[in-house]
Amino acid sequence: MIIQQIVAVLTAERNLLNKAISALNGMSTQPRRGRPPKSVQTSARPKRRRRMSAAARRKLSRLLKQRWAQGKMKRATG
């Protein structure tokens, strides 16, 4: 008798677990609506900030000064 009771309890627990598993499986198959979480949105590589070297900065400064001197860049009137 005791063995039959134990088997009945275990069967009931198995049924509950099967229901829980099927509910969880059903949740994963439904399409997700809305914006995905941030962890999914981020790309594999983090974006790195581009930095201009000192030589490039000097070159750009020199070129812009030349453009100002030639009058190719219009001055903003305030």
N, C-alpha and C positions, 0 to 999 in steps of 0.2 A: 504494500500500500504506500509506504513512504516513497519508494522509487517512482511510482506512478505520479505522486504529487510533485516530486522534483522534476520529472519529465514534463509535466503540465506547466509548471512555472517557467522552466527553460524554454519551452515552446512559445509561451506567451511573450517572453522577453525577446525571442528570436523574431517573432512577428512584429514587435515594436521596432526592433532594430532594422528590419527589412523596410518597414514603412518610412523610417527616418532616412535610410539610405536612398530609397526611391525619391523621396521629397528633395533631398540634396542633389541628386542627379538631375531631377527635373528643373531645378533652379539654374544649373549650369548650362542647360541646353537652351533656355529662353534668351533671346537677344537682349543685350543690355541697352537701355535707352539713356540718352544724355551724354554729357562730356565724360570721357574716361578719367579715372583718377590720375593724379599727377605722376605717380610712380610709373604708370603706363605711358604717359605722354612724353616723358623725357627721352631723349635719344640716347643711344649707347655711348656716344662721345659727349663730354661736357663742352659747351661752347667756350672757346678761349677768346679773350679780348685781344684784338690786334693792336700791337704797339708799333709806333713809328720809331725808327732808329734816329739817333741824333743827326747822322749825316743826311738822312731823308728829310728831316725837319728843316735843316739848314738849306737844303736844295729847294724845298718848297717855299721857304721864306724868301729866298733870293728870286725865284721865279715870280712870286706874287708882287714883290717890290718892283720888278721890271714891268709887270703889267700895269701897276699903278702909275709908274713913271711915264709909260707910253699913252696913258689915258684910255686904255681899253676897258678898265673897270670903272663903272660910274660910281661916284660917291653918293652915299645915302644922305638925303637932306632931312634934317630932323625937325 
